[in-house]
Amino acid sequence: MSFKKLVLIWMLLVSYNYTFAQSKTQEVRKPNVILVLTDDQGIGDIGCHGNPWLNTPNLDKFYKNAVRMTDFHVSPVCTPTRGAIMTGRYPINNGAWATYKGRDALSTNNQTMADIFKVNGYVTGIFGKWHLGDNYPVRPTDCGFDVAIHHKSGGVGELSDYWGNTYFDDVYWVNNEPKQFEGYCTDVWFNETIKFIDKNKDKPFFIYLPTNAPHDPHYVAEKYAKPYRSLVGKEIFNAEFYGMISNIDENFGKLEAYLKKVNLTDNTILIFMTDNGTQYGYSADGKLGYNNGFQGRKGERFEGSHRVPFFIRWKDGKIKGGKDIDAETAHVDLIPTLAELCELSIPDDKKLDGVDFSGLLTNKHEKLADRTIFVHNRQDWRPPTSVTNTCIIKNDWRLINGKNLFDIEKDRLQKNDVSKEFPEITKELLKSNSKFIKTSKTYPEYNELPVSIVGNENQLEITLTIQHAIGESTGIWKAEHVAEGKKNSNNTHAIEVEKDGIYQIECRRWPKECPGSIWGVPENNPKNFYKYKTIKPEKVRIRIANQILEKPIDGTSDAVIFNLKLSKGKTLLLNDFIEGDETYGVYYTYIKHVSGKTL
């Protein structure tokens, strides 16, 4: 055979292999994933679940074309649900079981859903509410997200968020840098999502779209609230809450329309769910609002506090058609389920608490193996150690606080405690819980506080606020609490010093973006949204790494600054304002490494 013929054959083979590889790549392109998570929207706060007043046409249409997990469970409050979704681990196993007091941040050992998608070739983005840590190493960009546009802490306008945010024309964080936006918060999250898709539509993407709405405060344009005003006090609590949901619905419709326009609908796994039970959509006495026939609101343990809507559609994956699946499923199941659907590899050492329910979605399996779901959280820095404030779920049984047993199918309002009739069921569930807690206690996340790391190049200066401070007092979490001079004794922060050196600790009354003297009020607050009250602490005291330092306060100064030597390792920082006989936590504290300076 001539050399020319050999070359020709080789070229044909290369061409064939390239064409085959191209077609194979196109054929097996992994699905995109968009996870929409709303805040404080309960199982009854949606038209397709029978709410007689709420208008949600786009979500209702999606419901009709999606597969619905009708027995899907989360945690009763924000952070624990978000942490469980992101890690596939229950709150007490990932370290984030509260919404404040130092336990609303993930522990550093966790690998997130975004991490997994990213290492499997996805481009990743978050738009909205994170609430799993404001400092390195647990900001969204530290946890697998290529693009992060979000507000800080638990809500827009909270004291750890950018000062003066009011849901309209706010400053949000774009990959950790503040940026001014125009428009309503929910509109911003969806608009930025669409921009992200437009930029990345030729590659697989994972989008986490956790809105802060309809969490309070209930701010929304009047056109959304107006249709519900006549119902207030008669059938519902407030018009703004329903108006915020109507705005979410409108934005969800815009997202669907965009996906259709760019031909991404069929190969996109689209999920709609909520983070916990309603807070303002249903009254405890059942006289106002609608809760889909359940008892329980946000923060409680009855069914309505932790059973939420979960709708999923993937046309190319045959997950469609308006089908209900009544298997008991939960937030911790999302990583294993999406990993199977998207053919993602997960490290062998990844500890997951959830199960893969993808077989139910694709009709490969008819049911899941028997399992127990644990609803635990505690609004405190100390770990849960008992059955107080728990709900243990198995099949139709619900054991609340370790003593009250309900059959949820026969008793949706949970009025009839049957623990005396079925003591063996109570015993079985308590035994499962004890085994679960015993395992949890072996994890460092259960025993150690989440830390903010100082001295790392990824974040040159960390910000600590009294909102996240550990202590015994009721939390201070709103910007208006700071403006009003509200005080409490929470003063402790867990930090990790990455390297030996000299560090600057700056204690303030007001945040740097809205400065003002410690004894005064901010110099420039253009929105003038709060009522201000002055305080007059005489000195600041800090305690850290066996050092106790005090400095007097000059009433005209914005900050009291300490420079001190710290050694590598984990430690606690305690900082207080001292005013006569009164001691209370410092509102804002900034820490950075100042190498080269002397004490």
C-alpha positions in Angstrom: 0.0 0.0 0.0 1.4 3.4 -1.0 2.3 6.1 1.5 -0.4 8.4 0.1 -3.1 5.7 0.6 -1.9 5.3 4.2 -2.1 9.0 4.8 -5.6 9.1 3.3 -6.9 6.3 5.4 -5.4 7.9 8.5 -7.1 11.2 7.7 -10.4 9.5 7.2 -10.1 7.7 10.5 -9.3 10.9 12.3 -12.2 12.7 10.6 -14.5 9.8 11.5 -13.4 9.8 15.1 -13.7 13.6 15.4 -17.2 13.5 13.9 -18.2 10.6 16.2 -16.8 12.3 19.2 -18.6 15.5 18.3 -22.0 13.8 17.8 -21.4 11.7 21.0 -20.7 14.9 23.0 -23.8 16.6 21.6 -25.8 13.5 22.3 -24.8 13.1 25.9 -24.7 16.8 26.9 -25.6 16.9 30.6 -28.8 18.6 31.6 -28.7 22.1 33.0 -30.1 22.5 36.5 -32.0 25.4 38.0 -33.1 25.2 41.6 -35.6 27.9 42.6 -36.0 28.2 46.4 -38.4 30.8 47.9 -38.3 32.0 51.5 -41.1 31.5 54.0 -43.6 30.4 51.4 -45.6 27.5 52.9 -47.3 24.6 51.3 -50.6 26.5 51.2 -49.1 29.7 49.7 -49.6 28.7 46.1 -52.7 28.6 43.9 -52.2 25.0 42.6 -52.4 23.7 46.2 -55.9 25.1 46.5 -55.3 28.5 47.9 -58.5 30.3 47.1 -57.2 33.9 47.0 -53.6 33.7 45.7 -53.0 34.2 42.0 -50.0 32.2 40.8 -50.7 31.3 37.1 -47.1 30.5 36.1 -46.4 28.3 39.0 -49.7 26.6 38.5 -48.9 25.9 34.9 -45.5 24.5 35.9 -47.2 22.3 38.6 -49.4 20.8 35.9 -46.4 19.8 33.7 -44.1 18.7 36.6 -43.6 15.8 38.8 -44.7 16.7 42.3 -43.2 15.2 45.5 -46.2 15.5 47.7 -44.5 14.4 51.0 -41.3 16.5 50.8 -39.7 17.7 54.0 -37.3 20.5 55.0 -36.3 22.1 58.2 -38.7 24.6 59.9 -36.3 27.6 59.5 -34.1 29.1 56.8 -30.4 28.2 57.4 -30.9 24.5 58.4 -32.8 23.9 55.1 -30.2 25.7 53.0 -27.3 23.9 54.6 -29.0 20.5 54.1 -29.7 21.3 50.4 -26.2 22.4 49.8 -24.4 19.6 51.6 -26.8 16.6 51.5 -26.3 16.4 55.3 -28.7 17.1 58.1 -28.2 20.4 59.9 -26.6 18.9 63.0 -24.2 17.1 60.7 -23.1 20.1 58.7 -22.9 22.6 61.6 -25.6 25.0 60.5 -28.7 24.4 62.6 -29.7 27.9 63.6 -30.4 31.2 61.9 -28.0 33.3 64.2 -25.7 33.0 67.3 -22.8 31.7 65.3 -24.7 28.7 63.9 -25.9 30.0 60.6 -22.7 29.2 58.8 -21.5 26.0 57.4 -18.4 24.3 58.9 -15.4 24.3 56.7 -15.4 20.5 56.2 -18.4 20.5 54.0 -18.4 20.0 50.2 -21.4 21.7 48.6 -23.7 20.9 45.7 -22.1 23.7 43.8 -18.6 22.1 44.4 -19.9 18.8 43.0 -21.4 20.4 39.9 -18.3 22.5 39.3 -15.8 19.6 39.4 -18.1 17.7 37.0 -17.8 20.4 34.3 -20.7 22.7 35.1 -20.5 26.5 35.4 -22.2 27.5 38.6 -24.1 30.6 39.8 -26.1 31.8 42.8 -28.6 34.7 42.7 -30.3 35.7 46.0 -30.0 34.5 49.5 -27.1 32.4 50.8 -27.4 32.6 54.6 -24.7 30.0 55.2 -21.8 32.4 56.1 -20.7 35.9 55.2 -16.9 35.4 55.6 -14.2 33.2 54.2 -14.2 30.1 53.9 -18.0 29.7 53.5 -19.0 32.5 51.2 -20.7 31.3 48.0 -17.5 31.9 46.0 -15.6 29.7 48.5 -18.2 27.0 48.1 -18.2 26.2 44.5 -20.0 29.1 42.8 -18.3 30.7 39.8 -20.7 33.7 40.0 -22.4 34.9 43.2 -24.8 37.8 43.3 -26.4 37.9 46.7 -27.3 39.8 49.8 -25.6 39.0 53.1 -26.9 37.2 56.1 -30.6 36.1 56.4 -32.4 38.8 54.7 -32.2 42.1 52.7 -32.0 44.9 55.3 -30.6 42.9 58.1 -27.8 44.4 60.0 -25.2 42.2 58.4 -26.4 43.1 55.0 -25.3 46.2 53.2 -26.6 49.1 55.3 -29.7 50.8 53.9 -31.0 48.0 51.7 -34.8 48.2 51.4 -35.6 45.6 48.6 -35.6 48.4 46.0 -32.4 49.8 44.3 -30.1 48.0 46.7 -26.4 47.2 46.9 -25.7 43.5 46.6 -22.5 41.5 46.5 -21.1 40.4 43.2 -18.3 37.9 43.8 -17.7 39.6 47.1 -17.6 43.2 45.8 -20.5 45.6 46.6 -22.4 46.8 43.5 -25.4 49.1 43.2 -28.5 47.6 41.4 -31.7 49.1 40.1 -35.0 47.5 40.7 -36.8 45.2 43.1 -34.8 42.4 44.7 -36.7 39.5 43.2 -36.6 41.1 39.8 -32.8 41.5 40.2 -32.3 37.8 41.1 -34.2 36.6 38.1 -32.8 39.1 35.7 -29.3 38.3 36.7 -30.1 34.6 36.3 -31.2 35.2 32.8 -28.0 37.1 32.0 -26.0 34.3 33.4 -27.8 31.7 31.2 -27.4 33.9 28.2 -23.7 34.0 28.7 -23.3 30.3 29.5 -26.0 28.6 27.4 -23.6 26.7 25.3 -22.3 24.7 28.3 -24.0 22.9 31.2 -24.9 25.1 34.1 -26.1 24.8 37.6 -28.1 27.7 39.0 -29.2 28.1 42.6 -31.9 30.8 42.7 -32.9 31.3 46.4 -35.1 34.4 46.7 -35.4 36.3 49.9 -39.1 36.9 49.2 -41.7 36.5 50.6 -39.7 36.7 53.9 -40.5 39.8 55.9 -40.3 42.7 55.9 -43.0 42.7 53.3 -42.0 45.3 50.8 -43.4 45.1 47.2 -44.7 47.4 44.6 -48.4 48.4 45.2 -49.6 46.8 41.9 -48.8 43.4 43.3 -50.3 44.0 46.8 -53.4 45.9 45.6 -55.5 42.8 44.5 -55.3 41.4 48.0 -56.0 44.4 50.1 -59.8 43.8 50.5 -59.0 40.4 52.0 -56.8 41.6 54.8 -58.2 40.8 58.3 -61.0 38.8 56.7 -59.3 35.9 55.0 -55.5 36.7 55.0 -52.9 38.5 57.1 -51.5 41.1 54.8 -51.6 42.0 51.1 -47.9 42.5 50.7 -47.1 38.9 51.6 -49.4 37.7 48.8 -48.1 40.4 46.5 -44.5 39.3 46.9 -45.6 35.8 45.9 -47.4 37.2 42.9 -44.2 38.9 41.9 -42.2 35.7 42.3 -44.8 34.0 40.0 -44.4 36.7 37.4 -40.6 36.3 37.4 -40.9 32.5 37.3 -43.0 32.9 34.1 -40.3 35.2 32.6 -37.7 32.6 33.3 -39.7 29.9 31.7 -40.3 32.1 28.6 -36.6 32.8 28.3 -35.7 29.1 28.5 -38.2 28.4 25.7 -36.8 31.3 23.6 -33.3 29.9 23.7 -34.4 26.3 23.3 -33.2 25.2 26.8 -36.5 24.1 28.2 -36.3 20.4 27.4 -32.8 19.7 28.6 -33.1 21.8 31.8 -34.0 20.2 35.2 -36.1 22.9 36.7 -37.1 22.7 40.4 -39.4 24.9 42.4 -39.5 24.4 46.2 -39.6 26.5 49.4 -37.4 26.5 52.5 -39.9 26.0 55.3 -43.5 26.5 56.4 -45.4 29.8 56.0 -44.9 32.6 58.5 -47.7 35.0 57.4 -49.9 32.9 55.2 -51.7 31.0 57.9 -52.7 31.7 61.5 -52.1 29.2 64.3 -55.8 29.2 65.1 -56.7 28.5 61.4 -58.9 31.6 61.2 -56.8 33.4 58.6 -55.0 32.1 55.5 -54.7 28.7 54.0 -52.3 25.8 54.8 -53.3 23.0 52.6 -55.1 21.3 55.4 -52.1 21.1 57.8 -51.3 22.6 61.1 -48.0 24.3 61.7 -46.1 27.4 60.6 -42.4 28.4 60.4 -40.4 27.4 63.4 -42.8 24.8 64.7 -42.8 21.0 64.4 -46.2 20.3 63.0 -46.5 19.2 59.4 -47.1 22.6 58.0 -43.8 23.8 59.3 -41.7 21.4 57.3 -43.7 19.8 54.5 -43.3 22.1 51.4 -44.0 22.2 47.7 -41.5 20.4 45.5 -42.0 20.4 41.7 -39.5 19.1 39.2 -39.5 18.9 35.4 -37.0 17.6 32.9 -38.6 16.9 29.5 -35.6 15.2 28.0 -35.3 13.0 31.1 -39.0 12.0 30.9 -39.7 13.8 34.2 -42.9 15.6 33.3 -46.6 15.1 32.9 -48.3 16.2 36.1 -47.6 13.2 38.3 -47.8 13.0 42.1 -45.3 10.9 44.1 -46.1 10.4 47.7 -42.8 8.9 48.9 -41.3 10.6 52.0 -38.4 12.7 50.7 -36.3 15.5 52.0 -33.8 18.3 51.4 -30.9 16.0 52.1 -31.9 13.9 49.1 -31.2 16.5 46.4 -27.5 15.9 46.0 -27.7 12.1 45.5 -30.8 12.5 43.3 -29.3 15.2 41.0 -26.0 13.4 40.9 -27.8 10.3 39.5 -29.9 12.3 37.0 -26.9 14.3 35.8 -24.4 11.5 36.0 -22.1 13.4 38.4 -19.3 11.7 40.3 -19.2 12.3 44.0 -16.0 11.7 46.1 -16.1 8.4 48.0 -15.4 10.2 51.3 -18.4 12.5 50.8 -20.7 11.8 53.8 -24.4 12.1 52.6 -27.5 11.6 54.7 -30.0 11.6 51.9 -31.2 9.0 49.4 -31.4 9.0 45.6 -35.1 9.2 44.6 -34.4 9.7 40.9 -35.8 6.2 40.1 -39.2 7.4 41.3 -39.0 10.4 38.9 -38.0 8.3 35.9 -40.3 5.3 36.7 -37.3 3.0 37.2 -38.5 2.2 40.7 -41.9 2.1 42.3 -40.9 3.0 45.8 -38.0 3.8 48.2 -36.8 1.5 50.9 -38.1 2.3 54.4 -36.3 5.2 55.9 -36.5 7.7 58.8 -36.3 11.5 58.2 -35.1 13.7 61.0 -36.3 17.2 61.5 -33.9 18.8 64.0 -32.8 22.3 64.6 -32.0 24.6 67.5 -31.9 28.3 67.7 -28.7 28.3 69.8 -25.0 27.8 69.3 -25.1 24.6 71.4 -25.9 21.4 69.5 -29.2 19.6 69.9 -28.9 16.8 72.4 -32.4 15.6 73.0 -35.7 15.1 71.3 -37.0 18.5 72.2 -38.0 20.5 69.2 -37.8 17.5 66.8 -40.1 15.7 64.5 -39.2 12.2 63.5 -40.8 10.9 60.3 -41.3 7.4 59.1 -44.1 6.4 56.6 -47.2 8.1 57.9 -46.0 8.5 61.5 -44.9 11.8 63.0 -43.3 11.8 66.4 -43.1 15.3 67.8 -40.8 16.2 70.7 -40.3 12.5 71.4 -43.7 12.0 72.9 -46.6 13.0 70.7 -47.4 10.5 67.9 -49.6 11.2 64.9 -50.8 9.4 61.9 -50.6 12.2 59.3 -52.8 10.5 56.7 -55.6 10.0 59.1 -55.1 13.2 61.1 -53.7 16.0 58.9 -54.3 18.6 61.6 -52.5 16.4 64.1 -55.1 16.7 66.8 -55.1 13.1 67.9 -52.1 11.9 69.8 -51.9 8.1 69.4 -48.7 7.4 71.3 -50.5 5.4 74.0 -52.2 3.2 71.3 -48.9 2.6 69.4 -46.1 2.6 72.0 -44.0 0.3 69.9 -43.9 2.9 67.1 -42.8 5.6 69.5 -40.1 3.3 70.9 -38.9 2.4 67.4 -38.7 6.1 66.3 -36.9 7.1 69.5 -34.4 4.3 69.0 -33.7 5.5 65.4 -33.2 9.1 66.7 -30.8 8.0 69.4 -28.7 6.1 66.9 -28.8 9.2 64.6 -27.6 11.6 67.4 -24.9 9.1 68.5 -23.5 9.2 64.9 -23.8 13.0 64.7 -21.7 13.4 67.9 -18.7 11.7 66.1 -18.6 14.5 63.5 -16.4 17.6 64.1 -19.3 19.8 62.7 -21.4 18.8 65.7 -18.8 19.6 68.3 -16.9 22.5 66.9 -18.1 26.0 66.1 -17.9 27.3 62.5 -15.1 29.8 62.1 -14.3 32.9 60.1 -10.7 32.7 58.9 -8.5 35.8 59.3 -5.2 36.4 57.6 -6.1 34.6 54.3 -5.5 36.2 50.9 -9.0 35.3 49.7 -10.5 37.8 52.2 -8.1 40.4 53.5 -10.6 41.9 56.0 -13.4 40.0 57.7 -16.6 41.6 59.1 -18.2 40.3 62.3 -21.5 41.6 63.5 -23.5 41.2 66.7 -26.2 39.4 64.6 -23.9 36.4 64.5 -22.4 36.7 67.9 -22.6 33.8 70.3 -24.4 34.5 73.6 -27.5 34.0 75.7 -29.6 37.0 74.7 -32.3 37.2 72.2 -30.8 38.2 68.9 -30.3 41.6 67.3 -30.7 41.0 63.6 -32.2 44.1 62.0 -30.5 47.3 60.9 -33.2 49.2 62.7 -32.2 47.4 65.9 -28.7 49.0 65.6 -30.2 52.4 64.7 -32.4 52.2 67.7 -29.4 51.4 70.0 -30.8 48.0 71.0 -28.4 46.2 73.3 -27.7 42.6 74.3 -24.8 40.6 75.8 -24.0 38.5 72.8 -20.3 39.2 72.3 -18.4 36.1 71.2 -17.1 35.1 67.7 -15.2 32.0 66.7 -12.3 32.8 64.4 -9.3 31.0 63.0 -6.0 32.8 62.7 -4.3 31.4 59.5 -0.8 32.7 60.2 1.2 34.3 63.0 1.3 38.0 62.9 0.0 41.4 63.9 -3.7 41.9 63.4 -5.9 45.0 63.5 -9.3 44.7 65.3 -11.6 47.6 64.7 -14.7 48.0 66.8 -17.6 50.2 65.5 -21.1 51.3 66.2 -21.9 51.7 62.5 -20.8 49.7 59.4 -18.0 51.1 57.2 -20.4 51.7 54.3 -22.4 54.1 56.5 -19.9 55.6 58.9 -20.7 57.7 62.0 -19.2 58.4 65.4 -19.8 55.8 68.1 -21.7 58.4 70.1 -23.5 59.8 67.1 -25.5 58.8 64.1 -24.4 58.1 60.5 -23.1 61.0 58.6 -24.9 60.1 55.4 -27.8 57.8 55.1 -29.6 58.9 51.9 -32.6 56.6 52.3 -33.1 57.9 55.9 -35.0 54.7 56.5 -34.5 54.3 60.3 -35.1 56.1 63.5 -31.8 56.8 65.3 -31.0 56.8 68.9 -27.5 57.6 70.3 -25.6 55.5 72.8 -22.6 56.6 74.9 -20.3 53.7 75.8 -17.2 55.0 77.6 -14.8 52.2 76.5 -14.3 49.1 74.5 -12.9 45.8 75.8 -11.7 42.9 73.8 -10.6 39.5 74.9 -8.8 37.1 72.6 -6.1 34.4 72.9 -5.4 35.1 76.6 -5.2 38.8 76.0 -7.5 41.4 77.5 -7.3 45.0 76.3 -9.4 48.1 77.0 -9.4 51.5 75.3 -11.5 54.6 76.1 -13.9 56.0 73.4 -13.5 59.4 72.0 -17.0 60.5 71.3 -16.1 61.9 67.9 -14.3 58.7 66.6 -15.9 56.2 64.3 -13.9 53.3 65.6 -11.7 52.0 68.4 -8.7 50.2 67.0 -6.5 47.5 68.6 -3.3 46.2 67.1 -2.1 42.9 68.7 -0.1 39.8 68.0 -2.0 36.6 67.3 -0.7 33.1 66.8 -1.9 30.6 64.2 -4.9 28.6 65.4 -8.6 28.7 66.5 -9.7 31.1 69.2 -12.6 33.1 70.5 -12.9 36.9 70.2 -15.1 38.6 72.9 -15.8 42.3 72.4 -17.9 44.7 74.4 -19.0 48.3 74.7 -18.9 49.3 78.4 -21.2 52.1 79.5 -21.2 52.6 83.3 -22.3 49.3 84.8 -23.7 48.1 81.5 -21.8 45.8 79.2 -23.1 44.9 75.7 -21.8 43.4 72.5 -20.0 45.5 69.8 -22.2 45.9 66.7 -19.6 45.8 64.0 -16.0 44.4 64.2 -13.5 44.4 61.3 -10.3 42.2 61.5 -7.3 42.2 59.1 -3.7 41.1 59.1 -1.3 44.1 59.1 2.0 42.5 58.5 4.9 45.0 58.8 3.4 47.1 61.4 4.7 47.2 65.0 2.7 47.2 68.2 
